Amino acid sequence: MIIFLIAILIAVFAAVVSYWNPKISAVMSVLAVLMAIPYSPFASLILAIAILNVVSLLAIRRNQIVGVDYAIIALMSLATVYSFITSNLAELLLLFVVVSTPTYLLVMIGEERLNVEIGIKYVTFMVLATVLFIIGAVTLYHAHLTQDLSLYAIGFVALLLGLALEVGIAPLHEWVPDVFESANPIAVSVIASLAKFVPFIVAYKVLMATATLAATQILLILAVISAISMFIGNIGALTAKSASRILAYSTIANMGYILATFAAITAPKEFVYYAIAGGLLQLFVNAFGKIGFFNAVKDGSSSFNAYLLSFSFIGLPPLMGFWSKLFIIYALVFSNFLWLAIILVLNSAISVPYYLRLVRLVGTGWKFSITNTVTLFCALAMLVTLVPPSWFLELVVGGFR
C-alpha cells in the first residue's frame, strides 16, 4: 500500500512539473507506473497499455494539457492495478471514481482548442453512470447482509445500468458513436482502452461477494442485454461509414461479449474463473486493438498491423481474441447458457466483414511515425497468447479467490 501511495504522489508531482517541462512529467509518470509491477503480472500488461497511451498522446499537436495527460494515465494505471489486488468495497468504489473522472478532461483534448461540446455530452452520461454504479454496489452489499431479495434486485439493476452507461453497453450506448467520432482519436483511444478495466473488475468483485443462486432470474435478464449489445454493436458497425464510427460500434459489441461473462457468476468457481479470465482477456484485446486502430485513424497504418488487430478481434487462433472468446464460451456452456455462447459465435461471424473493411480504411501503408509505431506494438501484443494462456487463468484465480 505504501508503494502505491508513493507512486501516486510521484504521478501527482508529475502533473505539477508538466507546467515547466512536459518531458520530465512523462518520465515521472512512467516511473510511477513501473513501481506497481512487483505486485502482479497483471500490472505488466496494464503498464504496456499505459506506455502505449502515453506515447500516442505525443501525436496530438498543440495539446492543451500536455504533461498533465501523462500524469492522468499514470493515476488511471495505478488505480487499475490496485483494483485487481484489493477487495475492500470503499477502495474499489474510490478507484472507480479515480479512473472515470480524468476521462472528463481527456475527451475534450483537441488539435486547436478544447472540444467542450462533446465533453459536456460525455460528462453528463458519466456522472449519471458513476452515481448509479455506486448506489448499486452499496445496495447490493446491504441486501446481501440483510438477505433482502427485493433490495438485491434493485441494487443489481442500478449497478448494471451504471456499468452499461459507463462502458457503452446497448441499449445505453447512445453517447459512444458520437463521442468516438467527434473527439480526438488519440484521446478516444485512452477512453476505449485503459478506462474500461476498473468498472468490470469492480463489478466482478461486488457480484462475486454478493451473488446467490436466487439471482438466477436477474442473470437471465443480464444475458439478454449482453446479446442485444452484441447484435446492436455488430450490425451498427456493418452499416457505419467512417472508421471511428465502426470502432465505436465494435466497442459496443465487445462490451456485450464481456457482459456475457456475468451470466456465469453463480456457477461453480471453476467456471466463474474461466468467465472472468475470458472477460479480462477480451478487455486486453479491446484495449490493444482500440489503441492500435485509433492511432491508425489518426495517421494511417500498414495493412499487416491492421490485419493482425482485425483477426484478433474476429477470434482467429492463436491470437489473443481467440483465447478470450474460447474462455467465455467454455464458461457459458457449462453454466447452462449454451444459447448465449451460440449468439457470441454468431456475432463473431457477423463482425468479419466490417473488420476487413476497417483494414482497407486505415491500412494506407507504412511510414515511420509515432502512431504507426504504437499501432505496430499493439498488433504484436495480440501474439502474447501464442503460448496458450493458462498463466492468465492462474493469474485470475489468484486475484479473485
N, C-alpha and C positions, 0 to 999 in steps of 0.2 A: 504493500500500500504506500509506503514511504517513497519508494522508487517512482510510483505513478504520480505522486504529489510533486516530486522534484521535476519530473518530465513535464507536467502541466505548467509549473512555474517557468520552465525554460520556454515552452510554447508561448505563454503569455508575454514573457520578456521579448521573444522574437517579434511579436506584433508591435511592441513599443519601438524596438530597434529599427523596424522597417521604415520609419519616418526618416532615418538617417542613411540606412544602407539596406535595400531590399535583398541583396545577395547574402549578407550576413544573416538576415531573417530566414532565408531559405535553408542555409546550412544548419542553423539552430533548430529549425522545425524538423528537419530530417533527423538530427541528433536526438530530439525529444522522442520521436517515434522509435528509434533504434533501441532506446532504453527499455522498451516493453518486450522486446524479442525473447529474453530468457524465460518469460512467464508461460509461453505456449507456442508450439509450432504454428498455431492458428495466426499468431501475430506476424509471422514471416510473410504469409500470404496477404494480410492486411497491409503490411509495410510495402509490399510490391505495388499494391493498388494506390497507396498514398504517394509513393515516389512518382508513379506514372501521372497521377493527378497534379503533383507539384510541377513536374517538368512540362506537362501540357499547358499549364497556366502561363508559361513563358511565351506561348504563341499568341497571347492576347496583347495586341499593340495598344499602348496608352491605357493600360489597366488602371482604373481609378483607385483600387485598393491594393496595388502591388506591394507585396511583403506581408500585409495583413492576411491575404488569402492563403499564404503558405502556413501561417500560424493556425488558421482555421482548419486546414487539412490535418495538421498535427493533432489538434484537440479532438477532432472527429475520429481520427485513427485510434488515439489513446482510449477514447470512450468506447469504441467498438471492441477493442481487445479486452478491456476491463469488463464489459458486459458478458463476455464469454466466460469470465472467471467467477464473477460474483453471483449469488442467488438472493441477495437482500433486496426486497421489493423497493424500498426507498431509493437505494442506489441505482437499481435498474431504471426506475422512472426518471431519476435525475439524468442518467446517461441518455435516455431517450430524448429529453429536452436539449441536452448539450449537443447532440447530433443534429436534431431538427432545426434548431434556431439559427445556426450560422448559414444555413442554406437560404434564409430570407435575404441575406446580403449577396451571396454568391449569384443567385438567379438574376440579379439586376446588373451585373457587370456587362459593359458594352465596349465597343471599339472607340466610340466617340464620347458617349455620355451614359450615365446610369439609366437602365431601362425600367423606370419607375412604374409605368403602366402594367407591365407583365408581373413586376414584383408585387404590386398590390393584389392582383388576382391570385397569385401563388400564396402569399402570406395569409389571405383570407381563408383559403382552404386548409392550410397547415395549422393555423391557430385552432380552428374547429376540430381538426383531426387530433391535435395534442390533448385538448380538453376531453374529448370523447374517450380517447385511449386511456388516459389517467383515471378517469371516472370508472371505466370498465374494469381496469386492473384492480383498483381498490375494492370495488364492489364484489368482484369475483373472490378475493381473499376473505372478505367479510362473510359472503354467502357460504363459502367453504367451511368457515369456523362455526357458523350457526346452522349449517345444513339446510339452508333455505333455498329450495329449488327454484322458486319464482324469482327470487333476487338473483340467483345464479344465472338464470336465463337473461335477465335484464343486463347484468354485467357482461355476459358473453356477447350480447348484441352490441353493446356500447364499445367493447374492445374491438369487435370485428369491424364496426363502422369506422372507428378511429384508424385502424390499420389500413382499411381499404382506401380511405381518403389520403392517408399519409404516403402510401407507396403506389397508388393508382390502380386499384383493383376494380374492374367493372362490376356493377353499373355506376360506381362513384369515381369514374375516371375522367370526368369532363375537363379537368384542368390539364391533363397530361399532353394531349395533342397540341393545344395552343401554346403551352409553355415550352415544350420541346422544339416547336417550330420557330417561335419568336425570340427566345432567349439565345444568348451566345452559345454556340455548340460546345465550347470547352467548359463553360460554366455548367451546362446541362450534363456533361459527362460526369461531373462530380456528384450531382444530384441523382443521376441514374445509376451510380456505382456505389460509392462509399456510403452514401446516406441510406441505403436500403437494408443494411445488415442489422443494425440495432433494433428497429421495430419488430423484425421477425424473431430475433434472438430473445427479446423481452417477452414477446407473445408466447413463444415456445415455453419459456421457463414459468411464466404465470399459469399457463394452461396445464403443464405437467404437474405443477404443485397443487392445482385445484380441481382438475378433471375427475369425474366419476363416471361409472357406467350409465348413470341416469342422464348423462349429457348426449347419449346416442342420437336422439332425435334432432338436437341442435347441430350435431356434427353432420347430419344428413343435409340440413339447410346450407351449412358451410360448403359441403361438397358440391351442391348445385350451383352456388355462387362461383366457386372456382371454375366449374365447367363453363358458366356464362362468360367469365372473364377470358378464358381460353378462346372461345368462339368469337367474341367481340374483338379481341385483340388481333387474332389472325385474319379474320375477314376484313377488319378495318385496314390492316397492313396490305392486304391484297388489292384494295381499292385506292390506297393512298398514292399520291403522285410524287411528292418530294421525299428525299432520303430521310430528313429529320422526322417527318410525319410517319414514315414506315417504322422508324426506330421507336417512336412513341407508342404505336400500337403493338409493336413487338414486345415492349416493356409490359404493357397491359397483359399480354398473353403469358409472358414469363412469370408475372406475379400470380397469375391463375395457377400455373404449374406448382409454384411454391405453396400457395394457399391450400392446394390439394393435400399436402403432407399433414395438415392439421386433422384431417379425417382419421388418421391412424393414431391420434393422441391417446385413446383409451385402449389400444391394442396391447398385447404383451410387449414388455420392454424391448425385446429384440427387434421387433418391427418398428417400434417408435424410434429407435436409434437409426434404423435404416431410413426412415422417413425424414428425420432431421438432417442426417448426413446428405441425403439427396437434395433437400431444400437448400442447405447451406452451400453445397457444391453448385447448385443451379444459380445461387446468388453470385458465386465467383464467376461462373460462365457469363452471367448478365453484366457483372462489373467490368471484367476484362473486355468483353465484347462491346459494351457501350462506350467505354473509353476509346477503344480502337476505332470504332465506326464513327463516333462524333469527331475525333481528330481527323479522320478521312473526309468527313463532310466539310471540315474547315479548310483543308488544303489538298484533298485527293490522297490516293494511296496506290500501292501496287496491287495487281489482281491477286497475287499469291497471298498477301495478308488478308485481303477481303474474303477470298475463298476459304481460308483456314478458319476465320471467325464465323463465316456463314455455316460451314459444315459442322462446327461445334454446336452452334445454336440449333441446327436441324437434328443433331444427335447421332452423327456418324462415328462409329468406333474407330480408333480407341480414344478419341478426343474427349475433353472434359465433359462436354454436353451429353455424350452417350452415357457416361457413368452416372451423372446426376439423375437423368431420366430413368435409368435402369434401377437405381436405388429407390426412387419414388414409386415406380411401377411395382417393384417387388413388395414394398411396404403396403401399397394399396390392395394388391391381390390377396395378401394374407391377412388383411384387415377387413375382408368382406366388402371391398369397394372395387370389385372387378370392373363394373361398368365405368367407373371414373378412370381407371387405368386404360381402358379401351378408348375413351374420349381423349385422353392425353396423347396416345399413339396416333389417333386420327388427326388431332390438331398439329402434331409434329409433321405429318404428311402434308397438311394444308399449308404449312409455313414454307415449304420448299420453293415454290415459285417466287415469292417476294424476297426471300434471302438471295436467290440467284439474281433477281433484278437489282437488288441492292449492290451486288458486286459490280454490275455494269454501270451503276450510277456513280459509285465512288472510286472504282478501280481505274483511275486515269493514268496510271503509270508511276514508276518510282522516280523520285527526286529527293536529294538529301535535304531534310528539313526536320524541325522539332516534331511536328505532327506525324510525319512518316516514320520517324524513329520510334515514337510512342506506339504507333499502330503495329509496327513490327514486333515489339516486345509483347504487346497484348496478344498478338497472334501466336507467338511462341509459347505463351503461358498456357494455351489450350493443349499443349503437348505434355504438360506436367503429369497427366494420367496415362502416359504410355506404359508405365508400371501400374497395374491395377491398384486403385486407391483404397486398399484395405486399411492402410495407415490413416486415411481420413476418417474412416468409420471408428477406428480406435480412438482417434482424437475427439470425436463427438461423444463417445461413451464416457470418456474422462471428463469432458466439460459439462455434461448434462446428467451425470449419475446422481 
